[in-house]
Amino acid sequence: MAPSQPASSASPSSSLTPRRPSVTVLTGAGVSTDSGIPDFRGPAGVWTRNPAAEKLSDIDHYLADPDVRKRSWLARRANPAWRAEPNAGHLALVELEHRGALRALVTQNIDRLHQKAGSSPELVLELHGNMVESVCITCGARGMTKDALDRVDAGEEDPPCLACGGILKTATVMFGQALDPDVLQAAAEAAQACTTFVAVGTSLQVHPAAGLCEVAVRNGAELIVVNAEATPYDDLAARVIREPIGTALPALVDELAR
Ligand code: NAD
């Protein structure tokens, strides 16, 4: 259960960040399944059906093995996110912002659907990067993934960086890679400063993203988990809503922004 002290209780950050009624939301792949993008660990998840696919998200395998990079680019090209449209869950979070209750929208998703739905880019913190941009491992040059995929279509199975010849990858955070420290810091501050922290559509198995639930509760926020399956943080939550996100999230937003 969440601690019983009031949300305005003193916390290490409370002198720096004035506490107002506010909601920080952490989203995961489950928010996008209604848009036709499979999650990883749900019943129809990519890794549930094919555990070997997890290798494509590991930086050591990616760097060491050109065949992993080749398969990774093909998987990116086939990702339904390129054609996906936002769903009722994404739109509910836009509504939460419009009603002035959203402190920050921290997402583990790489599909950019929150921004496509209309969430303000400055409120969206992409903890695990995004698949729309690409980056060179060696020189850091950034480009667009669509351009790299055009080169794949033209016959380059593992297109190198055009600036330095280094290994190119999407601007996503793979297992074994550090998160952007500025984005992580902003997410931690948003978890500390909110009065309600909603974790939605995430199995809460990936850290440090999952640990934000604990940061929020430790600083006096109420934790609400919205997910079809049990998560390791359910015991810490004041409420667990085990219903489809497409209906549960709009109803919850109505309640929180009242
Ligand atoms: P996850 O696959 O581990 O967990 C998703 C959870 O959402 C599951 O527990 C599932 O039961 C639940 N869920 C799915 N659809 C639901 C629905 N309609 N209603 C209620 N619950 C639903 O996802 P995660 O925790 O985000 O971790 C996966 C990692 O993979 C993340 O780091 C993310 O970057 C990446 N990923 C991103 C996308 C995307 O951008 N859309 C897709 C797949 C994976």
py3Dmol code that shows the C-alpha trace and the ligand (Angstrom):
import py3Dmol

protein = """\
ATOM      1  CA  MET A   1       0.000   0.000   0.000  1.00  0.00           C
ATOM      2  CA  ALA A   2       1.095   3.577  -0.526  1.00  0.00           C
ATOM      3  CA  PRO A   3       2.267   5.430   2.575  1.00  0.00           C
ATOM      4  CA  SER A   4      -0.509   7.216   4.450  1.00  0.00           C
ATOM      5  CA  GLN A   5       1.266  10.540   4.928  1.00  0.00           C
ATOM      6  CA  PRO A   6      -0.215  13.469   2.982  1.00  0.00           C
ATOM      7  CA  ALA A   7       1.193  14.260  -0.420  1.00  0.00           C
ATOM      8  CA  SER A   8       2.573  17.558   0.902  1.00  0.00           C
ATOM      9  CA  SER A   9       4.829  15.839   3.451  1.00  0.00           C
ATOM     10  CA  ALA A  10       8.460  16.905   3.438  1.00  0.00           C
ATOM     11  CA  SER A  11      10.688  15.044   1.037  1.00  0.00           C
ATOM     12  CA  PRO A  12      14.266  15.586  -0.087  1.00  0.00           C
ATOM     13  CA  SER A  13      12.977  17.352  -3.188  1.00  0.00           C
ATOM     14  CA  SER A  14      10.046  19.271  -1.716  1.00  0.00           C
ATOM     15  CA  SER A  15      12.028  22.431  -1.014  1.00  0.00           C
ATOM     16  CA  LEU A  16      13.149  22.530  -4.654  1.00  0.00           C
ATOM     17  CA  THR A  17       9.942  21.374  -6.332  1.00  0.00           C
ATOM     18  CA  PRO A  18       6.712  22.805  -4.933  1.00  0.00           C
ATOM     19  CA  ARG A  19       4.128  20.032  -4.707  1.00  0.00           C
ATOM     20  CA  ARG A  20       0.797  20.663  -6.446  1.00  0.00           C
ATOM     21  CA  PRO A  21      -1.873  18.145  -7.373  1.00  0.00           C
ATOM     22  CA  SER A  22      -0.263  16.575 -10.379  1.00  0.00           C
ATOM     23  CA  VAL A  23       0.027  13.285 -12.186  1.00  0.00           C
ATOM     24  CA  THR A  24       3.143  11.705 -13.609  1.00  0.00           C
ATOM     25  CA  VAL A  25       2.472   8.811 -15.965  1.00  0.00           C
ATOM     26  CA  LEU A  26       4.850   6.004 -16.914  1.00  0.00           C
ATOM     27  CA  THR A  27       3.762   4.161 -20.049  1.00  0.00           C
ATOM     28  CA  GLY A  28       4.953   0.888 -21.534  1.00  0.00           C
ATOM     29  CA  ALA A  29       4.370  -1.210 -24.614  1.00  0.00           C
ATOM     30  CA  GLY A  30       0.857  -2.170 -23.425  1.00  0.00           C
ATOM     31  CA  VAL A  31      -0.373   1.343 -24.249  1.00  0.00           C
ATOM     32  CA  SER A  32       0.348   0.712 -27.929  1.00  0.00           C
ATOM     33  CA  THR A  33      -1.011  -2.820 -28.368  1.00  0.00           C
ATOM     34  CA  ASP A  34      -4.439  -1.420 -29.326  1.00  0.00           C
ATOM     35  CA  SER A  35      -2.614   0.418 -32.134  1.00  0.00           C
ATOM     36  CA  GLY A  36      -1.409  -2.919 -33.512  1.00  0.00           C
ATOM     37  CA  ILE A  37       2.112  -2.838 -32.061  1.00  0.00           C
ATOM     38  CA  PRO A  38       2.815  -6.008 -30.072  1.00  0.00           C
ATOM     39  CA  ASP A  39       4.372  -5.693 -26.613  1.00  0.00           C
ATOM     40  CA  PHE A  40       7.343  -7.829 -25.540  1.00  0.00           C
ATOM     41  CA  ARG A  41       6.145  -9.781 -22.520  1.00  0.00           C
ATOM     42  CA  GLY A  42       2.327  -9.863 -22.806  1.00  0.00           C
ATOM     43  CA  PRO A  43       0.572 -13.106 -23.885  1.00  0.00           C
ATOM     44  CA  ALA A  44       1.043 -12.234 -27.582  1.00  0.00           C
ATOM     45  CA  GLY A  45       4.343 -10.428 -26.980  1.00  0.00           C
ATOM     46  CA  VAL A  46       7.288 -10.575 -29.383  1.00  0.00           C
ATOM     47  CA  TRP A  47       9.539 -12.266 -26.804  1.00  0.00           C
ATOM     48  CA  THR A  48       6.775 -14.507 -25.448  1.00  0.00           C
ATOM     49  CA  ARG A  49       6.344 -15.991 -28.917  1.00  0.00           C
ATOM     50  CA  ASN A  50      10.036 -15.923 -29.878  1.00  0.00           C
ATOM     51  CA  PRO A  51      12.481 -15.659 -26.928  1.00  0.00           C
ATOM     52  CA  ALA A  52      15.456 -15.531 -29.353  1.00  0.00           C
ATOM     53  CA  ALA A  53      14.236 -12.119 -30.585  1.00  0.00           C
ATOM     54  CA  GLU A  54      15.485 -10.596 -27.313  1.00  0.00           C
ATOM     55  CA  LYS A  55      19.012 -10.865 -28.771  1.00  0.00           C
ATOM     56  CA  LEU A  56      18.156  -8.105 -31.252  1.00  0.00           C
ATOM     57  CA  SER A  57      17.750  -5.696 -28.313  1.00  0.00           C
ATOM     58  CA  ASP A  58      21.154  -6.437 -26.744  1.00  0.00           C
ATOM     59  CA  ILE A  59      23.918  -3.970 -27.559  1.00  0.00           C
ATOM     60  CA  ASP A  60      26.751  -6.522 -27.214  1.00  0.00           C
ATOM     61  CA  HIS A  61      25.153  -8.875 -29.727  1.00  0.00           C
ATOM     62  CA  TYR A  62      24.357  -5.933 -32.004  1.00  0.00           C
ATOM     63  CA  LEU A  63      27.941  -4.650 -32.013  1.00  0.00           C
ATOM     64  CA  ALA A  64      29.575  -8.069 -32.313  1.00  0.00           C
ATOM     65  CA  ASP A  65      27.472  -9.680 -35.002  1.00  0.00           C
ATOM     66  CA  PRO A  66      26.699  -8.207 -38.449  1.00  0.00           C
ATOM     67  CA  ASP A  67      23.974 -10.826 -38.844  1.00  0.00           C
ATOM     68  CA  VAL A  68      22.186  -9.481 -35.742  1.00  0.00           C
ATOM     69  CA  ARG A  69      22.394  -5.974 -37.239  1.00  0.00           C
ATOM     70  CA  LYS A  70      21.013  -7.210 -40.552  1.00  0.00           C
ATOM     71  CA  ARG A  71      18.086  -8.921 -38.794  1.00  0.00           C
ATOM     72  CA  SER A  72      17.581  -5.871 -36.579  1.00  0.00           C
ATOM     73  CA  TRP A  73      17.187  -3.519 -39.582  1.00  0.00           C
ATOM     74  CA  LEU A  74      14.741  -5.956 -41.208  1.00  0.00           C
ATOM     75  CA  ALA A  75      12.754  -6.107 -37.958  1.00  0.00           C
ATOM     76  CA  ARG A  76      12.704  -2.305 -37.783  1.00  0.00           C
ATOM     77  CA  ARG A  77      11.463  -2.071 -41.344  1.00  0.00           C
ATOM     78  CA  ALA A  78       8.661  -4.541 -40.561  1.00  0.00           C
ATOM     79  CA  ASN A  79       7.666  -2.760 -37.317  1.00  0.00           C
ATOM     80  CA  PRO A  80       3.937  -1.877 -37.433  1.00  0.00           C
ATOM     81  CA  ALA A  81       4.732   1.386 -35.610  1.00  0.00           C
ATOM     82  CA  TRP A  82       5.506   3.074 -38.961  1.00  0.00           C
ATOM     83  CA  ARG A  83       1.843   2.836 -39.955  1.00  0.00           C
ATOM     84  CA  ALA A  84       0.234   2.849 -36.492  1.00  0.00           C
ATOM     85  CA  GLU A  85      -2.266   5.407 -35.273  1.00  0.00           C
ATOM     86  CA  PRO A  86      -2.741   6.479 -31.636  1.00  0.00           C
ATOM     87  CA  ASN A  87      -5.541   4.777 -29.705  1.00  0.00           C
ATOM     88  CA  ALA A  88      -7.926   5.714 -26.886  1.00  0.00           C
ATOM     89  CA  GLY A  89      -5.175   5.258 -24.275  1.00  0.00           C
ATOM     90  CA  HIS A  90      -2.848   7.774 -25.959  1.00  0.00           C
ATOM     91  CA  LEU A  91      -5.747  10.202 -26.427  1.00  0.00           C
ATOM     92  CA  ALA A  92      -6.729   9.928 -22.760  1.00  0.00           C
ATOM     93  CA  LEU A  93      -3.253  11.129 -21.790  1.00  0.00           C
ATOM     94  CA  VAL A  94      -3.597  14.105 -24.162  1.00  0.00           C
ATOM     95  CA  GLU A  95      -6.839  14.894 -22.343  1.00  0.00           C
ATOM     96  CA  LEU A  96      -5.046  14.661 -18.978  1.00  0.00           C
ATOM     97  CA  GLU A  97      -2.590  17.285 -20.232  1.00  0.00           C
ATOM     98  CA  HIS A  98      -5.338  19.539 -21.604  1.00  0.00           C
ATOM     99  CA  ARG A  99      -7.066  19.459 -18.236  1.00  0.00           C
ATOM    100  CA  GLY A 100      -3.861  20.732 -16.608  1.00  0.00           C
ATOM    101  CA  ALA A 101      -3.200  17.661 -14.472  1.00  0.00           C
ATOM    102  CA  LEU A 102      -0.208  16.126 -16.263  1.00  0.00           C
ATOM    103  CA  ARG A 103       3.204  16.754 -14.692  1.00  0.00           C
ATOM    104  CA  ALA A 104       5.131  14.543 -17.131  1.00  0.00           C
ATOM    105  CA  LEU A 105       4.606  11.624 -19.475  1.00  0.00           C
ATOM    106  CA  VAL A 106       7.516   9.237 -19.037  1.00  0.00           C
ATOM    107  CA  THR A 107       7.477   6.545 -21.689  1.00  0.00           C
ATOM    108  CA  GLN A 108       9.444   3.394 -22.331  1.00  0.00           C
ATOM    109  CA  ASN A 109       7.917   3.274 -25.797  1.00  0.00           C
ATOM    110  CA  ILE A 110       9.982   4.077 -28.829  1.00  0.00           C
ATOM    111  CA  ASP A 111       7.094   4.458 -31.273  1.00  0.00           C
ATOM    112  CA  ARG A 112       6.436   8.240 -30.918  1.00  0.00           C
ATOM    113  CA  LEU A 113       2.656   7.612 -30.690  1.00  0.00           C
ATOM    114  CA  HIS A 114       2.237   9.911 -27.669  1.00  0.00           C
ATOM    115  CA  GLN A 115       3.499  12.845 -29.719  1.00  0.00           C
ATOM    116  CA  LYS A 116       1.457  11.731 -32.751  1.00  0.00           C
ATOM    117  CA  ALA A 117      -1.647  11.715 -30.513  1.00  0.00           C
ATOM    118  CA  GLY A 118      -0.978  15.323 -29.507  1.00  0.00           C
ATOM    119  CA  SER A 119       0.941  15.130 -26.217  1.00  0.00           C
ATOM    120  CA  SER A 120       3.341  18.093 -25.969  1.00  0.00           C
ATOM    121  CA  PRO A 121       6.858  16.930 -26.882  1.00  0.00           C
ATOM    122  CA  GLU A 122       8.294  18.878 -23.923  1.00  0.00           C
ATOM    123  CA  LEU A 123       6.205  16.793 -21.509  1.00  0.00           C
ATOM    124  CA  VAL A 124       7.145  13.448 -23.068  1.00  0.00           C
ATOM    125  CA  LEU A 125      10.312  11.899 -21.641  1.00  0.00           C
ATOM    126  CA  GLU A 126      11.488   9.054 -23.879  1.00  0.00           C
ATOM    127  CA  LEU A 127      13.442   6.906 -21.434  1.00  0.00           C
ATOM    128  CA  HIS A 128      14.398   4.340 -24.056  1.00  0.00           C
ATOM    129  CA  GLY A 129      14.877   6.719 -26.983  1.00  0.00           C
ATOM    130  CA  ASN A 130      12.954   6.431 -30.235  1.00  0.00           C
ATOM    131  CA  MET A 131      13.013   4.387 -33.433  1.00  0.00           C
ATOM    132  CA  VAL A 132      12.407   7.322 -35.770  1.00  0.00           C
ATOM    133  CA  GLU A 133      15.985   8.573 -35.494  1.00  0.00           C
ATOM    134  CA  SER A 134      19.267   6.709 -35.968  1.00  0.00           C
ATOM    135  CA  VAL A 135      22.667   7.316 -34.405  1.00  0.00           C
ATOM    136  CA  CYS A 136      26.258   6.275 -35.114  1.00  0.00           C
ATOM    137  CA  ILE A 137      27.878   4.267 -32.306  1.00  0.00           C
ATOM    138  CA  THR A 138      31.314   5.689 -33.186  1.00  0.00           C
ATOM    139  CA  CYS A 139      30.878   9.400 -33.973  1.00  0.00           C
ATOM    140  CA  GLY A 140      27.381  10.067 -32.611  1.00  0.00           C
ATOM    141  CA  ALA A 141      26.094  11.489 -35.917  1.00  0.00           C
ATOM    142  CA  ARG A 142      22.292  11.420 -35.959  1.00  0.00           C
ATOM    143  CA  GLY A 143      20.021  10.814 -38.933  1.00  0.00           C
ATOM    144  CA  MET A 144      16.590   9.475 -39.739  1.00  0.00           C
ATOM    145  CA  THR A 145      15.894   5.746 -39.561  1.00  0.00           C
ATOM    146  CA  LYS A 146      13.797   6.005 -42.738  1.00  0.00           C
ATOM    147  CA  ASP A 147      16.951   7.032 -44.647  1.00  0.00           C
ATOM    148  CA  ALA A 148      18.854   4.044 -43.277  1.00  0.00           C
ATOM    149  CA  LEU A 149      15.952   1.759 -44.214  1.00  0.00           C
ATOM    150  CA  ASP A 150      15.982   3.174 -47.753  1.00  0.00           C
ATOM    151  CA  ARG A 151      19.624   2.056 -47.946  1.00  0.00           C
ATOM    152  CA  VAL A 152      18.616  -1.397 -46.646  1.00  0.00           C
ATOM    153  CA  ASP A 153      15.988  -1.560 -49.400  1.00  0.00           C
ATOM    154  CA  ALA A 154      18.665  -0.575 -51.927  1.00  0.00           C
ATOM    155  CA  GLY A 155      20.799  -3.565 -50.888  1.00  0.00           C
ATOM    156  CA  GLU A 156      22.959  -2.453 -47.916  1.00  0.00           C
ATOM    157  CA  GLU A 157      22.168  -5.105 -45.306  1.00  0.00           C
ATOM    158  CA  ASP A 158      24.043  -3.294 -42.517  1.00  0.00           C
ATOM    159  CA  PRO A 159      24.274   0.363 -43.601  1.00  0.00           C
ATOM    160  CA  PRO A 160      27.309   2.060 -42.004  1.00  0.00           C
ATOM    161  CA  CYS A 161      27.444   5.697 -40.836  1.00  0.00           C
ATOM    162  CA  LEU A 162      27.815   7.969 -43.851  1.00  0.00           C
ATOM    163  CA  ALA A 163      30.036  10.363 -41.854  1.00  0.00           C
ATOM    164  CA  CYS A 164      32.624   7.958 -40.419  1.00  0.00           C
ATOM    165  CA  GLY A 165      31.783   4.409 -41.519  1.00  0.00           C
ATOM    166  CA  GLY A 166      30.920   3.361 -37.955  1.00  0.00           C
ATOM    167  CA  ILE A 167      28.086   1.077 -36.869  1.00  0.00           C
ATOM    168  CA  LEU A 168      24.664   2.672 -37.195  1.00  0.00           C
ATOM    169  CA  LYS A 169      21.644   1.840 -35.026  1.00  0.00           C
ATOM    170  CA  THR A 170      18.283   3.315 -34.221  1.00  0.00           C
ATOM    171  CA  ALA A 171      18.300   5.938 -31.439  1.00  0.00           C
ATOM    172  CA  THR A 172      16.821   3.420 -29.010  1.00  0.00           C
ATOM    173  CA  VAL A 173      18.351   2.290 -25.739  1.00  0.00           C
ATOM    174  CA  MET A 174      19.250  -1.389 -26.007  1.00  0.00           C
ATOM    175  CA  PHE A 175      19.888  -3.706 -23.069  1.00  0.00           C
ATOM    176  CA  GLY A 176      23.457  -3.018 -21.932  1.00  0.00           C
ATOM    177  CA  GLN A 177      23.292   0.669 -22.873  1.00  0.00           C
ATOM    178  CA  ALA A 178      23.002   3.531 -20.410  1.00  0.00           C
ATOM    179  CA  LEU A 179      19.938   5.752 -20.448  1.00  0.00           C
ATOM    180  CA  ASP A 180      20.364   9.424 -21.305  1.00  0.00           C
ATOM    181  CA  PRO A 181      21.219  10.883 -17.859  1.00  0.00           C
ATOM    182  CA  ASP A 182      19.297  14.130 -18.489  1.00  0.00           C
ATOM    183  CA  VAL A 183      16.120  12.277 -19.458  1.00  0.00           C
ATOM    184  CA  LEU A 184      16.460   9.927 -16.480  1.00  0.00           C
ATOM    185  CA  GLN A 185      17.021  12.877 -14.125  1.00  0.00           C
ATOM    186  CA  ALA A 186      13.925  14.657 -15.459  1.00  0.00           C
ATOM    187  CA  ALA A 187      11.888  11.452 -15.050  1.00  0.00           C
ATOM    188  CA  ALA A 188      13.098  10.992 -11.461  1.00  0.00           C
ATOM    189  CA  GLU A 189      12.185  14.614 -10.664  1.00  0.00           C
ATOM    190  CA  ALA A 190       8.725  14.120 -12.162  1.00  0.00           C
ATOM    191  CA  ALA A 191       8.278  10.979 -10.036  1.00  0.00           C
ATOM    192  CA  GLN A 192       9.364  12.872  -6.901  1.00  0.00           C
ATOM    193  CA  ALA A 193       7.192  15.916  -7.562  1.00  0.00           C
ATOM    194  CA  CYS A 194       3.849  14.292  -8.429  1.00  0.00           C
ATOM    195  CA  THR A 195       0.954  13.490  -6.118  1.00  0.00           C
ATOM    196  CA  THR A 196      -0.209  10.548  -8.249  1.00  0.00           C
ATOM    197  CA  PHE A 197       2.034   8.228 -10.269  1.00  0.00           C
ATOM    198  CA  VAL A 198       0.289   6.065 -12.859  1.00  0.00           C
ATOM    199  CA  ALA A 199       2.149   3.095 -14.357  1.00  0.00           C
ATOM    200  CA  VAL A 200       0.198   1.873 -17.371  1.00  0.00           C
ATOM    201  CA  GLY A 201       0.800  -0.927 -19.861  1.00  0.00           C
ATOM    202  CA  THR A 202       4.144  -1.958 -18.465  1.00  0.00           C
ATOM    203  CA  SER A 203       5.253  -5.222 -16.880  1.00  0.00           C
ATOM    204  CA  LEU A 204       7.593  -3.109 -14.677  1.00  0.00           C
ATOM    205  CA  GLN A 205      10.465  -5.511 -15.205  1.00  0.00           C
ATOM    206  CA  VAL A 206      12.923  -3.102 -16.830  1.00  0.00           C
ATOM    207  CA  HIS A 207      15.048  -0.854 -14.627  1.00  0.00           C
ATOM    208  CA  PRO A 208      15.575   1.973 -13.950  1.00  0.00           C
ATOM    209  CA  ALA A 209      12.125   2.755 -15.449  1.00  0.00           C
ATOM    210  CA  ALA A 210      10.270   0.418 -13.057  1.00  0.00           C
ATOM    211  CA  GLY A 211      12.071   1.869 -10.031  1.00  0.00           C
ATOM    212  CA  LEU A 212      10.346   5.225 -10.665  1.00  0.00           C
ATOM    213  CA  CYS A 213       7.261   3.699  -8.980  1.00  0.00           C
ATOM    214  CA  GLU A 214       9.224   3.357  -5.769  1.00  0.00           C
ATOM    215  CA  VAL A 215      10.710   6.850  -6.094  1.00  0.00           C
ATOM    216  CA  ALA A 216       7.190   8.280  -6.379  1.00  0.00           C
ATOM    217  CA  VAL A 217       5.781   6.345  -3.419  1.00  0.00           C
ATOM    218  CA  ARG A 218       8.802   7.149  -1.234  1.00  0.00           C
ATOM    219  CA  ASN A 219       8.116  10.820  -1.885  1.00  0.00           C
ATOM    220  CA  GLY A 220       4.462  10.593  -0.883  1.00  0.00           C
ATOM    221  CA  ALA A 221       2.685   9.941  -4.176  1.00  0.00           C
ATOM    222  CA  GLU A 222      -0.148   7.488  -4.630  1.00  0.00           C
ATOM    223  CA  LEU A 223       0.790   4.730  -7.085  1.00  0.00           C
ATOM    224  CA  ILE A 224      -1.850   3.432  -9.507  1.00  0.00           C
ATOM    225  CA  VAL A 225      -0.986   0.446 -11.715  1.00  0.00           C
ATOM    226  CA  VAL A 226      -3.069  -0.159 -14.845  1.00  0.00           C
ATOM    227  CA  ASN A 227      -2.016  -3.437 -16.453  1.00  0.00           C
ATOM    228  CA  ALA A 228      -3.627  -6.668 -17.605  1.00  0.00           C
ATOM    229  CA  GLU A 229      -1.100  -8.808 -15.756  1.00  0.00           C
ATOM    230  CA  ALA A 230       0.414  -8.687 -12.279  1.00  0.00           C
ATOM    231  CA  THR A 231       3.558  -6.566 -11.822  1.00  0.00           C
ATOM    232  CA  PRO A 232       6.272  -6.612  -9.131  1.00  0.00           C
ATOM    233  CA  TYR A 233       4.984  -3.224  -7.890  1.00  0.00           C
ATOM    234  CA  ASP A 234       1.332  -4.160  -7.347  1.00  0.00           C
ATOM    235  CA  ASP A 235       1.873  -4.531  -3.589  1.00  0.00           C
ATOM    236  CA  LEU A 236       3.194  -0.978  -3.401  1.00  0.00           C
ATOM    237  CA  ALA A 237       0.202   0.431  -5.282  1.00  0.00           C
ATOM    238  CA  ALA A 238      -2.797   2.112  -3.697  1.00  0.00           C
ATOM    239  CA  ARG A 239      -4.839   0.791  -6.641  1.00  0.00           C
ATOM    240  CA  VAL A 240      -4.333  -1.885  -9.264  1.00  0.00           C
ATOM    241  CA  ILE A 241      -6.635  -1.726 -12.276  1.00  0.00           C
ATOM    242  CA  ARG A 242      -6.479  -4.981 -14.198  1.00  0.00           C
ATOM    243  CA  GLU A 243      -8.694  -3.981 -17.128  1.00  0.00           C
ATOM    244  CA  PRO A 244      -8.104  -3.178 -20.805  1.00  0.00           C
ATOM    245  CA  ILE A 245      -6.239   0.129 -21.114  1.00  0.00           C
ATOM    246  CA  GLY A 246      -8.538   1.367 -23.898  1.00  0.00           C
ATOM    247  CA  THR A 247     -11.428   1.689 -21.458  1.00  0.00           C
ATOM    248  CA  ALA A 248      -9.649   1.854 -18.074  1.00  0.00           C
ATOM    249  CA  LEU A 249      -7.362   4.785 -18.880  1.00  0.00           C
ATOM    250  CA  PRO A 250     -10.027   7.215 -20.197  1.00  0.00           C
ATOM    251  CA  ALA A 251     -12.112   6.463 -17.066  1.00  0.00           C
ATOM    252  CA  LEU A 252      -9.111   6.995 -14.774  1.00  0.00           C
ATOM    253  CA  VAL A 253      -8.188  10.278 -16.493  1.00  0.00           C
ATOM    254  CA  ASP A 254     -11.753  11.516 -15.985  1.00  0.00           C
ATOM    255  CA  GLU A 255     -11.423  10.759 -12.305  1.00  0.00           C
ATOM    256  CA  LEU A 256      -7.925  12.207 -11.828  1.00  0.00           C
ATOM    257  CA  ALA A 257      -8.589  15.451 -13.719  1.00  0.00           C
ATOM    258  CA  ARG A 258     -11.945  16.153 -12.067  1.00  0.00           C
TER     259      ARG A 258
END
"""
ligand_1 = """\
44
NAD
P 6.145 -5.399 -21.631
O 5.921 -6.070 -22.938
O 7.163 -5.994 -20.729
O 4.759 -5.364 -20.807
C 3.572 -4.867 -21.373
C 2.446 -5.148 -20.384
O 1.266 -4.517 -20.885
C 2.140 -6.624 -20.216
O 2.157 -6.960 -18.836
C 0.739 -6.792 -20.821
O -0.051 -7.729 -20.126
C 0.168 -5.393 -20.685
N -0.824 -5.046 -21.717
C -0.671 -5.144 -23.061
N -1.750 -4.656 -23.704
C -2.634 -4.284 -22.733
C -3.939 -3.714 -22.763
N -4.553 -3.426 -23.927
N -4.558 -3.452 -21.584
C -3.949 -3.749 -20.386
N -2.685 -4.260 -20.309
C -2.032 -4.523 -21.474
O 6.399 -3.868 -21.939
P 7.305 -2.808 -21.156
O 7.145 -2.973 -19.689
O 7.033 -1.502 -21.798
O 8.809 -3.230 -21.501
C 9.164 -3.543 -22.844
C 10.338 -2.754 -23.407
O 10.309 -2.900 -24.812
C 10.260 -1.281 -23.150
O 11.502 -0.907 -22.697
C 9.994 -0.633 -24.514
O 11.025 0.299 -24.795
C 10.135 -1.701 -25.534
N 8.949 -1.849 -26.444
C 8.353 -0.741 -26.961
C 7.255 -0.873 -27.796
C 6.607 0.382 -28.350
O 7.281 1.406 -28.477
N 5.302 0.342 -28.657
C 6.774 -2.146 -28.126
C 7.406 -3.272 -27.586
C 8.496 -3.106 -26.737
"""
view = py3Dmol.view(width=600, height=400)
view.addModel(protein, "pdb")
view.setStyle({"model": 0}, {"cartoon": {"style": "trace"}})
view.addModel(ligand_1, "xyz")
view.setStyle({"model": 1}, {"stick": {}})
view.zoomTo()
view.show()
